[in-house]
C-alpha cells in the first residue's frame, strides 16, 4: 500500500500528492509505538488481527515516503523523458521504468522494517497489549520476570533470541543494500 501510494504521489503530483503526503505527515506526528499501543489498548481482547492492523496503520508511511522520494528523483531522468517523448502512458512509465528502479530500495527497507516489527510486537506483548499468545517472545519475557531471581537464563533465552533475529535482519538489510546498489556494482 505504501509503495503504491508513494509511486502514485510522486508520479502524478498535484492535489493527489498533497493529500497523500498530508495523511503521512499526520501519521508521522504520532510516535509509532504509542500509536500502536493506543490502537491495541482500546480492543477488549487483542488478537493477531488487531496487532497486524495496528502495525499497518503507521507501518506503510515509511515505504510511501521512500517510494515518493525515489520517484521524484527518477521522473526527470533521461530514460523517463525518452519514454514520455515516444508516447508511453503514465501508467506504462510507472510500470516499466519507475517500479523496477525502486524495487531494490523497497526490499532493503522491508528487511529493516521487519526487525522493527519484531521489536514492536515484542514490546506490546511484554506490556500485555499484544496478541495474547503464550509463545510470543515479548510474552515469554513477561512470564519469565517471575523467575528472574531464581535464574537469569529464563529471561536471557527470549531476550537473546529477539536480539539475534533483529540483528540478523539488520545485517541482511545492510548486505542487500550493498548488493543491490547500482552505484556500487560499477566499481
Secondary structure, 3 states (H helix, E strand, C coil): CHHHHHHHHHHHCHHHHHHHHHHHHHHHCCCHHHHHHHHHHCCCCCCHHHHHHHHHHHHCHHHHHHHHHHHHHHCCCHHHHHHHHCCCCHHHHHHHHHHHHHHHHHHHHHHHHHHHHHHHHHHHHHHCCCCCCCCCHHHHHHHHHHHCCCCCHHHHHHHHHHHHHHHHHHHHHHHHHHHHCHHHHCC
